[in-house]
Amino acid sequence: MSPTHTDKPYPVWTNPDSEKGKPSLVRLTPETLCLVVVPAEDLEKTVAVLESGGSVLMQNIPLAAIAQLQGDEGDNDLIVTFKQGEVHTDSVTITLADTAKRDELLDALVCHLGTGWVRERQPMSRLTASMWPIGVAAFFCLMTYFMYDEAQQIAKGQQLHPFGRKLPTILFSVVAHWVEGLIGSTGVLIIGGLAVAGCLLWLVSRVTHPPVRITMKPNAS
């Protein structure tokens, strides 16, 4: 679990598992939400630089410009929507190390933003909640169909050529053909079936217990 330096004047949250190019360090001051993109191996050094008063390249979002905070219960993402000029808005997704850290950052932001903000809890519609499981299941079905067909061709002694012309596509084809030849068409069906079954269980879970979206925004009244 990544450390959270909440005992400092300006608390800091880090996430060494943040996606490449996404903020991995978050610092909160009384006026600004600061986001830093830094490799995992440099996180502690960057925190030390900040705490010693040093300068680090970061994205600074004035707290006065924040228009909305959103995240799902039990998730570790926080979507921050902020004003850009008079009419435009932008948003950034901050991924914390776990749900507790996300809630810690959310509570700290709400504390800084003041009492004029309201918290809403809105369950996601079952249709929306089912989109990801259905999409992933459809992907696995298509992959199983194509890999099953190629596995049968390989079993008949046919030589398959890599698909596409770009290196990533060629490498994917070579690996796929190797796997198909190794496990055969029956193995493809078994693995594909297990993957689709997992998606169906995921679908049932999402439909019976849809995620709850937490939204924090200024009180309009």
Protein Blocks (a to p, Z undefined) as FASTA:
>chain_A
ZZddfkbmbdcdddfkbcehiafbdcddfkbccdddddfklmmmmmmmmmnopacddddd
dfklpgbdcddehiabdcddddehjkbccddddddfblklmmmmmmmmmmmnojkbccdd
ddddfklmmmmmmmmmmmmmmmmmmmmmmmmmmmnopacddedjbfklmmmmmmmmmmmm
mnommlmmmmmmmmmmmmmmmmmmmmmmccddddddddfZZ
